[in-house]
Amino acid sequence: MYIERRYDIDWLRVIAITLLLIYHISIVFQPWAMFIAFIRSDEISTAIWQPMTLLNIWRIPILFYVSGMGVYFALRKRNNIELLIERSKRILLPFLFGVVAISPLHMFVFQDYYNLGLNYYPQMGHLWFLGNIFIYVLLGLPIFYGIKKGMFLKLLSFSTRLFNNPLGLLAVNVFFVAEVLIFQPKPFALYAQTWHGFAIGLLAFFFGFLFMQTGKVFWNTVKQWKWLFLGLAAILYTVRYVVFATEGPLYLISIESNCWIFSIFGFCYQYLNKPSKALSYLSKAAYPVYIIHMVVLYLAAKFILPFHLPALIAFILIILITFVGCYLLYEFIIRRISILRPLFGLDWKFKNVIQKQLKRI
């Protein structure tokens, strides 16, 4: 079966994870950093945080959308059992490995920096996202099975008609607004290990999958109306920034979040849906970098902060060290050592290694 490669979705994943790294580094320069177990700089900077207030409300939901889209592609060539096995290898295994071997490492750096004494304890840390995704896959198995058997044709037909115009896409916000009114997150961007994070992730995951089921209908709509969604997002952000000092009513933030996401989908679909050598490398590197970046970030902060540099300079240096460090770990260790590859979500190459050894005999 021929399956069209969607390069724009690959780019979305790469861009979202890149922004995630920069966002996490910005936390180092916020007064509340230690409350969420981040190393904190003595040089606090509100200027660094201001751009983060824009992307903070959509940086995680867009990854959940993309994850739902990824399941759609995975199901095109697999049944439910094969999907569960594949997602267990690609998501559950790296998650469990990260809980016991990766997240404790950056906590060691945190404990050492503040002279707290080194204590090992398994924790999800930033990998909570993977745990959520795997649960969503489990919850979605009956739906996936039903779609394979043609049990939801009316829903798919209705969705196709609905997503054929921008008002139909904006109607999706009803579910997201209901979610924040039920769970009342404070702040909106409190995703990690909360019911709000779980619920908004589930909605985005489901709609990401559903958008793909409509074929090109959804994508043509976001492409055609991308400027409308961008304009709405900009207006809502301006209101949130000027009137509410970046927080604002949860229902408005929820709508703003999806407007940013729909506009990004539209621009990426129009301009980034084409292959490139850079993408072929970065799309493979993004997942391992996501898993390992917190350790490198904490080490970079531990090294740079004692110099007491101006916040912006320290911020840039930590970004550079984090990205270079992640690249070196990925390029020269993770992707080259066969036994490490599956632990970081890469393709298993044990069969290739065995075949090479057999040829030598």
DRENGUPA-430052 format. One record per residue (C-alpha): residue in three letters; residue number from 1; x, y, z. Coordinates in nm, 4 decimals. Each point is the difference from the previous one (the first is absolute). Layout:
BEGIN
[atom 'Ala',NUM,[X,Y,Z]]
...
***
This chain:
BEGIN
[atom 'Met',1,[0.0000,0.0000,0.0000]]
[atom 'Tyr',2,[0.1400,0.3413,-0.1000]]
[atom 'Ile',3,[-0.0057,0.2483,0.2876]]
[atom 'Glu',4,[0.0720,0.3636,-0.0807]]
[atom 'Arg',5,[0.2824,0.1422,0.2093]]
[atom 'Arg',6,[-0.1031,0.3196,0.1739]]
[atom 'Tyr',7,[0.3180,0.1996,0.0370]]
[atom 'Asp',8,[-0.1803,0.2954,0.1557]]
[atom 'Ile',9,[-0.1090,-0.2176,0.2923]]
[atom 'Asp',10,[0.3602,-0.1134,0.0444]]
[atom 'Trp',11,[0.1067,0.3647,0.0017]]
[atom 'Leu',12,[-0.2703,0.0824,0.2538]]
[atom 'Arg',13,[0.1406,-0.2615,0.2352]]
[atom 'Val',14,[0.3549,0.1308,-0.0419]]
[atom 'Ile',15,[-0.1018,0.3637,0.0471]]
[atom 'Ala',16,[-0.2198,-0.0748,0.3026]]
[atom 'Ile',17,[0.2784,-0.1910,0.1765]]
[atom 'Thr',18,[0.2496,0.2767,-0.0819]]
[atom 'Leu',19,[-0.2333,0.2554,0.1580]]
[atom 'Leu',20,[-0.0475,-0.2320,0.2972]]
[atom 'Leu',21,[0.3752,0.0045,0.0663]]
[atom 'Ile',22,[0.0139,0.3799,-0.0190]]
[atom 'Tyr',23,[-0.3037,0.0270,0.2269]]
[atom 'His',24,[0.1555,-0.2275,0.2612]]
[atom 'Ile',25,[0.3219,0.2034,-0.0084]]
[atom 'Ser',26,[-0.1969,0.3217,0.0547]]
[atom 'Ile',27,[-0.1364,-0.1424,0.3262]]
[atom 'Val',28,[0.3530,0.0158,0.1462]]
[atom 'Phe',29,[-0.0344,0.3795,0.0067]]
[atom 'Gln',30,[-0.3394,0.0140,0.1723]]
[atom 'Pro',31,[-0.0476,0.0541,0.3757]]
[atom 'Trp',32,[-0.2175,-0.3107,0.0352]]
[atom 'Ala',33,[0.2443,-0.2385,-0.1689]]
[atom 'Met',34,[0.0941,-0.1856,0.3182]]
[atom 'Phe',35,[-0.3641,-0.0730,0.0801]]
[atom 'Ile',36,[-0.0043,-0.2398,-0.2952]]
[atom 'Ala',37,[0.3521,-0.1319,0.0681]]
[atom 'Phe',38,[0.1857,0.2087,-0.2580]]
[atom 'Ile',39,[0.3389,0.1531,0.0702]]
[atom 'Arg',40,[-0.0618,0.3737,0.0397]]
[atom 'Ser',41,[0.2204,0.2875,-0.1040]]
[atom 'Asp',42,[0.0609,0.2895,0.2377]]
[atom 'Glu',43,[-0.0528,0.2231,-0.3036]]
[atom 'Ile',44,[-0.3775,0.0037,-0.0419]]
[atom 'Ser',45,[-0.1374,0.1190,-0.3353]]
[atom 'Thr',46,[-0.3608,0.0802,-0.0815]]
[atom 'Ala',47,[0.1102,0.0978,-0.3524]]
[atom 'Ile',48,[0.1005,-0.3593,-0.0746]]
[atom 'Trp',49,[-0.3373,-0.1208,0.1234]]
[atom 'Gln',50,[-0.2202,0.2336,-0.2049]]
[atom 'Pro',51,[0.0285,-0.1931,-0.3306]]
[atom 'Met',52,[-0.0663,-0.3208,0.1926]]
[atom 'Thr',53,[-0.3430,0.1279,0.1047]]
[atom 'Leu',54,[-0.0969,-0.0147,-0.3666]]
[atom 'Leu',55,[0.1173,-0.3522,-0.0798]]
[atom 'Asn',56,[-0.0674,-0.1504,0.3429]]
[atom 'Ile',57,[-0.3703,-0.0534,-0.0661]]
[atom 'Trp',58,[0.0474,-0.2052,-0.3184]]
[atom 'Arg',59,[0.3471,-0.1587,0.0178]]
[atom 'Ile',60,[-0.1255,-0.3189,0.1726]]
[atom 'Pro',61,[-0.3484,-0.0297,-0.1597]]
[atom 'Ile',62,[0.1521,0.0129,-0.3494]]
[atom 'Leu',63,[0.2209,-0.2983,0.0862]]
[atom 'Phe',64,[-0.3079,-0.1937,0.1091]]
[atom 'Tyr',65,[-0.1716,0.0870,-0.3296]]
[atom 'Val',66,[0.3056,-0.1212,-0.1910]]
[atom 'Ser',67,[0.0100,-0.3197,0.2077]]
[atom 'Gly',68,[-0.3597,-0.0770,-0.0954]]
[atom 'Met',69,[0.0893,0.0579,-0.3638]]
[atom 'Gly',70,[0.2930,-0.2376,0.0400]]
[atom 'Val',71,[-0.2328,-0.2753,0.1196]]
[atom 'Tyr',72,[-0.2119,0.0510,-0.3122]]
[atom 'Phe',73,[0.3008,-0.0725,-0.2200]]
[atom 'Ala',74,[0.1063,-0.2939,0.2170]]
[atom 'Leu',75,[-0.3459,-0.1565,-0.0360]]
[atom 'Arg',76,[0.0077,0.0207,-0.3781]]
[atom 'Lys',77,[0.2357,-0.2981,-0.0098]]
[atom 'Arg',78,[-0.0767,-0.1731,0.3315]]
[atom 'Asn',79,[-0.2875,-0.1612,0.1866]]
[atom 'Asn',80,[-0.0679,0.0789,0.3666]]
[atom 'Ile',81,[0.2307,-0.2693,0.1362]]
[atom 'Glu',82,[0.2840,0.1096,-0.2262]]
[atom 'Leu',83,[-0.0646,0.3624,0.0966]]
[atom 'Leu',84,[0.0161,-0.0841,0.3706]]
[atom 'Ile',85,[0.3267,-0.1886,-0.0449]]
[atom 'Glu',86,[0.1501,0.2803,-0.2088]]
[atom 'Arg',87,[-0.1071,0.2740,0.2441]]
[atom 'Ser',88,[0.1266,-0.2076,0.2939]]
[atom 'Lys',89,[0.3417,-0.0132,-0.1631]]
[atom 'Arg',90,[0.0039,0.3624,-0.1048]]
[atom 'Ile',91,[-0.1733,0.1657,0.2972]]
[atom 'Leu',92,[-0.0348,-0.2296,0.3014]]
[atom 'Leu',93,[0.3567,-0.1335,-0.0036]]
[atom 'Pro',94,[0.1664,0.3461,-0.0214]]
[atom 'Phe',95,[-0.2430,0.1267,0.2642]]
[atom 'Leu',96,[0.0855,-0.2760,0.2487]]
[atom 'Phe',97,[0.3708,0.0312,-0.0745]]
[atom 'Gly',98,[-0.0193,0.3759,0.0445]]
[atom 'Val',99,[-0.1811,-0.0302,0.3326]]
[atom 'Val',100,[0.2720,-0.2193,0.1520]]
[atom 'Ala',101,[0.3111,0.1217,-0.1838]]
[atom 'Ile',102,[-0.0419,0.3478,-0.1541]]
[atom 'Ser',103,[-0.2203,0.2171,0.2213]]
[atom 'Pro',104,[0.1953,-0.0951,0.3164]]
[atom 'Leu',105,[0.3178,0.1279,-0.1684]]
[atom 'His',106,[-0.1082,0.3605,-0.0284]]
[atom 'Met',107,[-0.1269,-0.0172,0.3575]]
[atom 'Phe',108,[0.3503,-0.1095,0.1034]]
[atom 'Val',109,[0.1313,0.3184,-0.1642]]
[atom 'Phe',110,[-0.2657,0.2060,0.1801]]
[atom 'Gln',111,[0.0823,-0.1588,0.3366]]
[atom 'Asp',112,[0.3726,0.0492,-0.0523]]
[atom 'Tyr',113,[-0.0403,0.3654,-0.1003]]
[atom 'Tyr',114,[-0.1896,0.0787,0.3195]]
[atom 'Asn',115,[0.2045,-0.2352,0.2224]]
[atom 'Leu',116,[-0.3052,-0.2054,0.0890]]
[atom 'Gly',117,[0.1713,-0.3365,0.0017]]
[atom 'Leu',118,[-0.0447,-0.2503,-0.2785]]
[atom 'Asn',119,[-0.3118,-0.2127,0.0255]]
[atom 'Tyr',120,[-0.1265,-0.2249,-0.2758]]
[atom 'Tyr',121,[-0.3689,-0.0309,-0.0673]]
[atom 'Pro',122,[-0.1764,-0.0934,-0.3233]]
[atom 'Gln',123,[-0.2286,0.2715,-0.1338]]
[atom 'Met',124,[-0.1764,0.0993,-0.3189]]
[atom 'Gly',125,[0.1298,0.3553,-0.0116]]
[atom 'His',126,[-0.0422,0.1435,-0.3496]]
[atom 'Leu',127,[-0.0796,-0.3487,-0.1335]]
[atom 'Trp',128,[-0.3561,0.0167,0.1356]]
[atom 'Phe',129,[-0.0948,0.0852,-0.3591]]
[atom 'Leu',130,[0.0980,-0.3490,-0.1177]]
[atom 'Gly',131,[-0.2009,-0.1657,0.2755]]
[atom 'Asn',132,[-0.3065,0.1969,-0.1032]]
[atom 'Ile',133,[0.0420,-0.0897,-0.3670]]
[atom 'Phe',134,[0.0196,-0.3707,0.0748]]
[atom 'Ile',135,[-0.3170,0.0171,0.2107]]
[atom 'Tyr',136,[-0.1768,0.1832,-0.2842]]
[atom 'Val',137,[0.0977,-0.2794,-0.2379]]
[atom 'Leu',138,[-0.1465,-0.2574,0.2395]]
[atom 'Leu',139,[-0.3205,0.2006,0.0395]]
[atom 'Gly',140,[-0.0261,0.0465,-0.3749]]
[atom 'Leu',141,[0.0338,-0.3665,-0.0972]]
[atom 'Pro',142,[-0.3795,-0.0630,-0.0105]]
[atom 'Ile',143,[-0.0470,0.3106,-0.2157]]
[atom 'Phe',144,[0.2832,-0.1008,-0.2307]]
[atom 'Tyr',145,[-0.1530,-0.3457,-0.0336]]
[atom 'Gly',146,[-0.3416,0.1492,-0.0751]]
[atom 'Ile',147,[0.1390,0.2266,-0.2692]]
[atom 'Lys',148,[0.1788,-0.2940,-0.1614]]
[atom 'Lys',149,[-0.3327,-0.1862,-0.0051]]
[atom 'Gly',150,[-0.1925,0.2964,-0.1398]]
[atom 'Met',151,[-0.2049,0.0582,0.3170]]
[atom 'Phe',152,[0.0326,0.3805,0.0130]]
[atom 'Leu',153,[-0.0832,0.0985,-0.3555]]
[atom 'Lys',154,[-0.2639,0.2541,0.1071]]
[atom 'Leu',155,[0.2431,0.1683,0.2404]]
[atom 'Leu',156,[0.2690,0.0145,-0.2668]]
[atom 'Ser',157,[-0.2458,0.1359,-0.2558]]
[atom 'Phe',158,[-0.1193,0.2670,0.2433]]
[atom 'Ser',159,[0.3588,0.0916,0.0913]]
[atom 'Thr',160,[0.0943,0.0350,-0.3651]]
[atom 'Arg',161,[-0.2852,0.2446,-0.0578]]
[atom 'Leu',162,[0.0729,0.1858,0.3244]]
[atom 'Phe',163,[0.3719,0.0475,-0.0624]]
[atom 'Asn',164,[-0.0626,0.1260,-0.3525]]
[atom 'Asn',165,[-0.0352,0.3566,0.1291]]
[atom 'Pro',166,[0.1728,0.2114,0.2666]]
[atom 'Leu',167,[-0.3101,0.0311,0.2175]]
[atom 'Gly',168,[-0.0126,-0.3775,0.0224]]
[atom 'Leu',169,[0.3573,-0.0074,0.1237]]
[atom 'Leu',170,[-0.0707,0.2744,0.2520]]
[atom 'Ala',171,[-0.2901,-0.2130,0.1254]]
[atom 'Val',172,[0.2596,-0.2496,0.1223]]
[atom 'Asn',173,[0.0768,0.2548,0.2711]]
[atom 'Val',174,[-0.3247,-0.0948,0.1741]]
[atom 'Phe',175,[0.1670,-0.3153,0.1323]]
[atom 'Phe',176,[0.3175,0.1793,0.1066]]
[atom 'Val',177,[-0.1923,0.2796,0.1719]]
[atom 'Ala',178,[-0.2095,-0.2589,0.1843]]
[atom 'Glu',179,[0.3221,-0.1687,0.1136]]
[atom 'Val',180,[0.1464,0.3120,0.1627]]
[atom 'Leu',181,[-0.3335,0.0904,0.1583]]
[atom 'Ile',182,[-0.0130,-0.3460,0.1574]]
[atom 'Phe',183,[0.3597,-0.0250,0.1220]]
[atom 'Gln',184,[0.0714,0.3710,0.0599]]
[atom 'Pro',185,[0.3793,-0.0177,-0.0477]]
[atom 'Lys',186,[0.2004,0.2775,0.1636]]
[atom 'Pro',187,[0.1870,0.0896,-0.2087]]
[atom 'Phe',188,[-0.1225,-0.1320,-0.3351]]
[atom 'Ala',189,[0.3467,-0.1284,-0.0902]]
[atom 'Leu',190,[0.0178,-0.2315,0.3021]]
[atom 'Tyr',191,[0.0007,-0.3162,-0.2108]]
[atom 'Ala',192,[0.2476,-0.2311,0.1700]]
[atom 'Gln',193,[-0.1582,-0.2758,0.2089]]
[atom 'Thr',194,[-0.3357,0.1778,0.0395]]
[atom 'Trp',195,[-0.3533,-0.0970,-0.0988]]
[atom 'His',196,[-0.0103,0.3108,-0.2168]]
[atom 'Gly',197,[0.3124,-0.1139,-0.1841]]
[atom 'Phe',198,[-0.1430,-0.3480,-0.0414]]
[atom 'Ala',199,[-0.3378,0.1230,-0.1268]]
[atom 'Ile',200,[0.1265,0.2636,-0.2416]]
[atom 'Gly',201,[0.2537,-0.2505,-0.1298]]
[atom 'Leu',202,[-0.2710,-0.2597,-0.0558]]
[atom 'Leu',203,[-0.2147,0.2489,-0.1910]]
[atom 'Ala',204,[0.2891,0.1170,-0.2169]]
[atom 'Phe',205,[0.1106,-0.3590,-0.0630]]
[atom 'Phe',206,[-0.3521,-0.1028,-0.1039]]
[atom 'Phe',207,[-0.0553,0.3000,-0.2266]]
[atom 'Gly',208,[0.3449,-0.0391,-0.1536]]
[atom 'Phe',209,[-0.1011,-0.3525,-0.0963]]
[atom 'Leu',210,[-0.3442,0.1157,-0.1180]]
[atom 'Phe',211,[0.1426,0.2832,-0.2113]]
[atom 'Met',212,[0.2086,-0.2537,-0.1905]]
[atom 'Gln',213,[-0.3069,-0.2190,-0.0577]]
[atom 'Thr',214,[-0.1565,0.2780,-0.2073]]
[atom 'Gly',215,[0.2741,-0.0288,-0.2600]]
[atom 'Lys',216,[0.1041,0.3378,-0.1382]]
[atom 'Val',217,[-0.3169,0.1780,0.1102]]
[atom 'Phe',218,[0.1437,0.1197,0.3303]]
[atom 'Trp',219,[0.3340,0.0929,-0.1543]]
[atom 'Asn',220,[-0.1533,0.1956,-0.2847]]
[atom 'Thr',221,[-0.2095,0.1943,0.2508]]
[atom 'Val',222,[0.2914,0.0977,0.2255]]
[atom 'Lys',223,[0.2077,0.0849,-0.3066]]
[atom 'Gln',224,[-0.2714,0.2220,-0.1473]]
[atom 'Trp',225,[-0.0887,0.1708,0.3272]]
[atom 'Lys',226,[0.3408,0.0081,0.1708]]
[atom 'Trp',227,[0.0077,0.3798,0.0090]]
[atom 'Leu',228,[-0.3426,0.0110,0.1627]]
[atom 'Phe',229,[0.1126,-0.2363,0.2759]]
[atom 'Leu',230,[0.3248,0.1936,0.0412]]
[atom 'Gly',231,[-0.1893,0.3274,0.0267]]
[atom 'Leu',232,[-0.2403,-0.1387,0.2595]]
[atom 'Ala',233,[0.2900,-0.1418,0.2005]]
[atom 'Ala',234,[0.1872,0.3324,-0.0121]]
[atom 'Ile',235,[-0.3079,0.1943,0.1122]]
[atom 'Leu',236,[-0.0691,-0.2389,0.2874]]
[atom 'Tyr',237,[0.3650,0.0099,0.1082]]
[atom 'Thr',238,[-0.0009,0.3813,-0.0087]]
[atom 'Val',239,[-0.3100,0.0065,0.2202]]
[atom 'Arg',240,[0.1566,-0.2534,0.2358]]
[atom 'Tyr',241,[0.3262,0.1949,0.0180]]
[atom 'Val',242,[-0.1408,0.3523,0.0323]]
[atom 'Val',243,[-0.3163,-0.0572,0.2019]]
[atom 'Phe',244,[0.0831,-0.3068,0.2082]]
[atom 'Ala',245,[0.3819,0.0142,0.0316]]
[atom 'Thr',246,[0.0447,-0.3238,-0.2034]]
[atom 'Glu',247,[-0.2385,-0.2229,0.1966]]
[atom 'Gly',248,[-0.3648,0.0848,-0.0634]]
[atom 'Pro',249,[-0.3205,-0.2081,-0.0083]]
[atom 'Leu',250,[0.0630,-0.3673,-0.0629]]
[atom 'Tyr',251,[-0.2587,-0.0256,-0.2767]]
[atom 'Leu',252,[0.1713,0.2778,-0.1989]]
[atom 'Ile',253,[0.3415,-0.1597,0.0450]]
[atom 'Ser',254,[-0.1395,-0.3324,-0.1171]]
[atom 'Ile',255,[-0.1361,0.1559,-0.3200]]
[atom 'Glu',256,[0.3217,0.1950,-0.0549]]
[atom 'Ser',257,[0.2021,-0.3195,0.0355]]
[atom 'Asn',258,[-0.1864,-0.1762,-0.2796]]
[atom 'Cys',259,[0.0089,0.3061,-0.2245]]
[atom 'Trp',260,[0.3799,0.0053,0.0240]]
[atom 'Ile',261,[0.0108,-0.3727,-0.0693]]
[atom 'Phe',262,[-0.2333,0.0129,-0.3022]]
[atom 'Ser',263,[0.1974,0.2886,-0.1498]]
[atom 'Ile',264,[0.3272,-0.1890,0.0511]]
[atom 'Phe',265,[-0.1506,-0.3078,-0.1641]]
[atom 'Gly',266,[-0.1033,0.2125,-0.2977]]
[atom 'Phe',267,[0.3369,0.1674,-0.0519]]
[atom 'Cys',268,[0.1925,-0.3241,0.0451]]
[atom 'Tyr',269,[-0.2267,-0.1870,-0.2419]]
[atom 'Gln',270,[0.0506,0.2671,-0.2647]]
[atom 'Tyr',271,[0.3726,0.0608,0.0374]]
[atom 'Leu',272,[0.1641,-0.2966,0.1737]]
[atom 'Asn',273,[-0.1585,-0.3059,-0.1597]]
[atom 'Lys',274,[0.3086,-0.0916,-0.1997]]
[atom 'Pro',275,[0.3007,-0.2229,0.0648]]
[atom 'Ser',276,[0.3430,0.1241,0.1018]]
[atom 'Lys',277,[0.3230,-0.1525,0.1236]]
[atom 'Ala',278,[-0.0188,0.2099,0.3151]]
[atom 'Leu',279,[-0.3475,-0.1313,0.0798]]
[atom 'Ser',280,[0.0967,-0.3632,-0.0550]]
[atom 'Tyr',281,[0.2685,0.0413,0.2664]]
[atom 'Leu',282,[-0.1875,0.2250,0.2418]]
[atom 'Ser',283,[-0.3201,-0.2048,-0.0027]]
[atom 'Lys',284,[0.1940,-0.3009,0.1283]]
[atom 'Ala',285,[0.1963,0.2057,0.2532]]
[atom 'Ala',286,[-0.2978,0.1855,0.1499]]
[atom 'Tyr',287,[-0.1318,-0.2829,0.2181]]
[atom 'Pro',288,[0.3334,-0.0994,0.1617]]
[atom 'Val',289,[0.0807,0.3684,0.0515]]
[atom 'Tyr',290,[-0.3332,0.0490,0.1762]]
[atom 'Ile',291,[0.0803,-0.2895,0.2332]]
[atom 'Ile',292,[0.3549,0.1094,0.0851]]
[atom 'His',293,[-0.0196,0.3813,-0.0109]]
[atom 'Met',294,[-0.0780,0.0644,0.3660]]
[atom 'Val',295,[0.3219,-0.1659,0.1157]]
[atom 'Val',296,[0.2053,0.2097,-0.2415]]
[atom 'Leu',297,[-0.1942,0.3155,0.0908]]
[atom 'Tyr',298,[0.0655,-0.0447,0.3725]]
[atom 'Leu',299,[0.3693,-0.0665,-0.0601]]
[atom 'Ala',300,[0.0216,0.3106,-0.2195]]
[atom 'Ala',301,[-0.1716,0.2117,0.2663]]
[atom 'Lys',302,[0.2281,-0.1425,0.2703]]
[atom 'Phe',303,[0.3015,0.1022,-0.2073]]
[atom 'Ile',304,[-0.1129,0.3460,-0.1192]]
[atom 'Leu',305,[-0.1890,0.1472,0.2962]]
[atom 'Pro',306,[0.2981,0.0304,0.2404]]
[atom 'Phe',307,[0.1540,0.2561,-0.2400]]
[atom 'His',308,[-0.2874,0.2415,0.0862]]
[atom 'Leu',309,[-0.0332,0.1232,-0.3566]]
[atom 'Pro',310,[-0.2868,0.2262,-0.1111]]
[atom 'Ala',311,[-0.3151,-0.2080,-0.0336]]
[atom 'Leu',312,[-0.0316,0.0305,-0.3781]]
[atom 'Ile',313,[0.3617,-0.1035,-0.0613]]
[atom 'Ala',314,[-0.0307,-0.2930,0.2404]]
[atom 'Phe',315,[-0.3282,-0.0992,-0.1664]]
[atom 'Ile',316,[0.1615,-0.0061,-0.3448]]
[atom 'Leu',317,[0.3033,-0.1933,0.1248]]
[atom 'Ile',318,[-0.2150,-0.2632,0.1711]]
[atom 'Ile',319,[-0.2027,-0.0370,-0.3209]]
[atom 'Leu',320,[0.3182,-0.0518,-0.2029]]
[atom 'Ile',321,[0.1501,-0.2488,0.2454]]
[atom 'Thr',322,[-0.3275,-0.1916,0.0294]]
[atom 'Phe',323,[-0.0485,-0.0331,-0.3750]]
[atom 'Val',324,[0.3638,-0.0885,-0.0674]]
[atom 'Gly',325,[0.0055,-0.2461,0.2899]]
[atom 'Cys',326,[-0.3191,-0.1700,-0.1175]]
[atom 'Tyr',327,[0.1378,-0.0212,-0.3535]]
[atom 'Leu',328,[0.3253,-0.1601,0.1162]]
[atom 'Leu',329,[-0.1808,-0.2526,0.2184]]
[atom 'Tyr',330,[-0.2395,-0.0897,-0.2785]]
[atom 'Glu',331,[0.2499,-0.0115,-0.2842]]
[atom 'Phe',332,[0.2885,-0.1813,0.1683]]
[atom 'Ile',333,[-0.1666,-0.2134,0.2665]]
[atom 'Ile',334,[-0.3755,-0.0534,-0.0237]]
[atom 'Arg',335,[-0.0381,-0.0620,-0.3729]]
[atom 'Arg',336,[0.3224,-0.2013,-0.0311]]
[atom 'Ile',337,[-0.0406,-0.2458,0.2881]]
[atom 'Ser',338,[-0.2559,-0.2614,-0.1010]]
[atom 'Ile',339,[-0.1114,-0.0895,0.3512]]
[atom 'Leu',340,[-0.0733,0.3666,0.0810]]
[atom 'Arg',341,[-0.2070,0.0750,-0.3086]]
[atom 'Pro',342,[-0.3312,-0.1556,0.1125]]
[atom 'Leu',343,[0.0391,0.1556,0.3458]]
[atom 'Phe',344,[-0.0178,0.3410,-0.1659]]
[atom 'Gly',345,[-0.2820,-0.0809,-0.2413]]
[atom 'Leu',346,[0.2128,-0.0774,-0.3055]]
[atom 'Asp',347,[-0.0374,-0.2982,-0.2312]]
[atom 'Trp',348,[0.1221,-0.3298,0.1349]]
[atom 'Lys',349,[0.3103,-0.1199,-0.1842]]
[atom 'Phe',350,[0.0688,-0.3221,0.1864]]
[atom 'Lys',351,[-0.1100,-0.2043,-0.3027]]
[atom 'Asn',352,[0.2437,0.1852,-0.2234]]
[atom 'Val',353,[0.2824,-0.0579,0.2467]]
[atom 'Ile',354,[-0.0798,-0.3723,0.0249]]
[atom 'Gln',355,[-0.0179,-0.0313,-0.3780]]
[atom 'Lys',356,[0.3398,0.1651,-0.0381]]
[atom 'Gln',357,[0.1518,-0.2318,0.2599]]
[atom 'Leu',358,[-0.1473,-0.3062,-0.1730]]
[atom 'Lys',359,[0.1509,0.1070,-0.3307]]
[atom 'Arg',360,[0.3419,0.0082,0.1626]]
[atom 'Ile',361,[-0.0301,-0.3599,0.1213]]
***
